[in-house]
Amino acid sequence: MPHIPLIEDLTTGSVLPGTQILVEYDPISVWYDASVSIAAGWIKTGGHASYNVAARPPEQVRLQFKRLSLNVEKLEEDGRLSIDDWYTTTLGQKSKEKLSMDSLKAHDLSIVMAKEVTASGPLVGELIVRDDLSMLDRFNEERNWVEFLLSRAIPGNRSRKVTAIRGVIRGVHHDWAYKQLEASVDSVVDFKLDETTDPPTNLMRIKSMRNLNFDGRWHQLNVNENFEVTLK
């Protein structure tokens, strides 16, 4: 199986295909850079990655993949890297990307997800990284988008053996939403910036992981010159 950088660096074995991972992050942490590093590492070890970008323009993500020594054009042509543009839709504009969503309403996302599940069988070796699902709050009642994840996205990807890593911003949703999401996934990972140190320190930890032993301590992160995020 392909390797999941950062996360599998802290586990005693490989994460099983279809594992659903929730990342809760501080908005000023290095999660966005780390999410690209994770997808790039997965590809470099033989996997296929779909990167769903909602927090910034797709061009910025492509540039970051290139900084990590990936031939983005070739990978997209071969289908080993897909960039799904939700960012442009958050601006109320029509995306020019090959892959995008015209609506971020939970009802419409649910229909798309249902079609994807019925259209394909197991996709072992496939990783989905969604950098920011918290923005769904701008287009939906909180209960509606959480229910979409609980009833469609998480079980749909699990049934197809698609490993998925989804980011939500810490502290902006109701407590019940975090608890419902945490209960539905296989692992919860935290990213934060510790501002009590000088200089501030970027940290991550695995908060929970089902059926796999892990190191649950906070670990310091290093951001290299090419913006790759690694354990220090």
N, C-alpha and C positions, 0 to 999 in steps of 0.2 A: 504494500500500500504506500501511496505517497506520504510525505512527512508534513505535519502541521508545526511549523516553527513556533517557538515561544510556549505554546500549550503542551505539545508532546515533549518539549525539553524538561517539563516538570512532572511527567507521568512515568510510571514504571514499565509501561508497554504502549502498544499502538492503540489509538482511538478507533473504535469499530466503525465500519461504514454505516452511514445513516445517523450518526450521532448528531444531536441537536444541541448547540452551544449558545448560551446567552451571554453577551458581554455588557456589563454595566460600567459606564465610564464617565469620568469628569470631562466636561467639554474642553478644558484646557490641558488634558492629558495628551499622550502621544498615540492614542488609539487609532486615529486616521492613518498615520504613517505605519503603525503596527499592522493594521488590516491589510495594507498593500504588501507589506513584507511577508505576511502569512500566505496570501494568495500567490506571491511570486515563488516562495519556497515550495509550495505545493506543486506548482507547475514544473519547477526545476527537478523535482524528484519523480516526474512522470505523470502527474495528474492533470485533469482538466478543471479550470476554475472559471466561475461566473462571478464577476464583481458588480454588485448593484450599487451605483453611486447616487446618493441623495444629498450629500453635504457640500459638494463642490462640483465644478464643471468636469465632464468626462476627459477633456484634454489634459487637465492637471493630473488625473489618475494615470493616463497613458504616459505622460512625461515621467512620472515617478516609477512606473514599471521599467521604462527605458533606463533610468538611472540605476536600476537594479540589474542591468545587463540583460534584459529580455528583448528579443526581437518582436516587438508588439505587432507589427503589421503581419509578419509571418504566422505568429501564434493565432491571431484573429482569423486569418485566412484558413488556417488548418482546423479551426474550431477548438483549439486548446485553451484559448482565452476569449471570454465574452464580456463585454462591458455594457451593462443595462442601465440606460439613462433615466433616472427618476428626477434628477436635479432640474432639468429644463422644465419639466411639468410643474415643479413647485413655484416656478416664476410665472406661470400662466402662459407659457410659450409652447410652440410645437417643436419637438426635437427633430434634428436631422440625423440622429444616430440610427443605425440598423435595428438596434434593440432599444425599446423605450416603452413607457406607459403613458397613455393619453389621459387616464383618470387614476387618481389615487384614492378614490372612494373604496371603502372596504367591500361593498357589494360587487364592484367591478373587478377588484383584485381577486375576490373569491371565485368569480366565474373563470378568470384566466387560469388560476391555480387548478381548478377542477379539470379544465381541458388539458393542462400539462400532465396531470397525474394519469389521466386515461389514455394519453397519447404515447406514453413510454413505459417500458418495464424498468427493472433495476438499473441504476446508473452508478455502480460501484466505481470509485475513482473520480467522482464528480464532487467539487466543493463549491458551495455558494457562500459568498461573503457579502453581507448587507451592512454598509457602514453606519447608517442612521435610520432606524425605524421610528424614532421619536417624532420626526416631522409629520407622521401620519396624524398626529393630534391636530394639526392645522386644517385637516380636510375631513375629519371624522369625529364623532363622539368617541371618547376614550374606550368605552365598553365595546363599541362596534369593531374598532381595529384590533383590540385585544382578542375578541371572539374570533376574528378572521385568522389570527395566528394560532389560536388554540384548536380550532375546528378544521382548518384547511392547510395552512402553510406548514406547521410543525408536523402533524401526522402525515401529510402528503409527501414531504421530503423524507421522512423516516421510512415510510413504506417503500419508497423507490431506492433506498440505501444511499441517498444524497446527503453528504455531510454538510451541515449548514451552521454558519456563525453569524449571529445577528447582534448588532449594537443598539443599545438604548441609553439615553443620557440619564445619569443618576440624579434623582431629586426633582424631576419635573412632572412626574406622573403620580397618581394616587398610590398609596401603599398597597392596596388590593391588586392593582395592575402588576406590580413587580412580583408579588407573591404568586399570582396566577401563572405568570410566565415562568417563574423559577420552578414551580411545581410541574410544569409541562415539559421542560427540557431535561437533557441528560447531564448538563454541566453548566455552571455559572462561573464566569471569570470577571474579575474586577481590574480596571485601570484607573489610576489616580495620580495626581500631582501633589506631593507632600511639600507644602510651603513652610513647614516648620524648620527646614534645613536651609543652609546657605552655601551654595545655591540650591534652589528647590530641586527635589528628586522625583523622577518619574518611576512609578512602581506598578507591578502587576502581581496578581495571585490567582490561583485556582481556588474558588470558594467552595465548590462542590463538584464531584465527578462520580457518576454511578458506574459500578462494576469495573473500576480501575483505580489502583492505588496512585496517589499523587502527593506532591510536596505542596502543602497549603500555606506556606509562609509567604509573606510579601518579598518580592525580589526586585532589585534595582534594574532599570533598563538603560541601555546605551543607545543613542541615536548617532549613527555613523555619518560620514560626510555625504554619502549618497542617500541619506535619510532611511537607510535600513535600520530597523529596530531589533536589537538583540538583547539577551540577558547579559548583565555586566558580571 
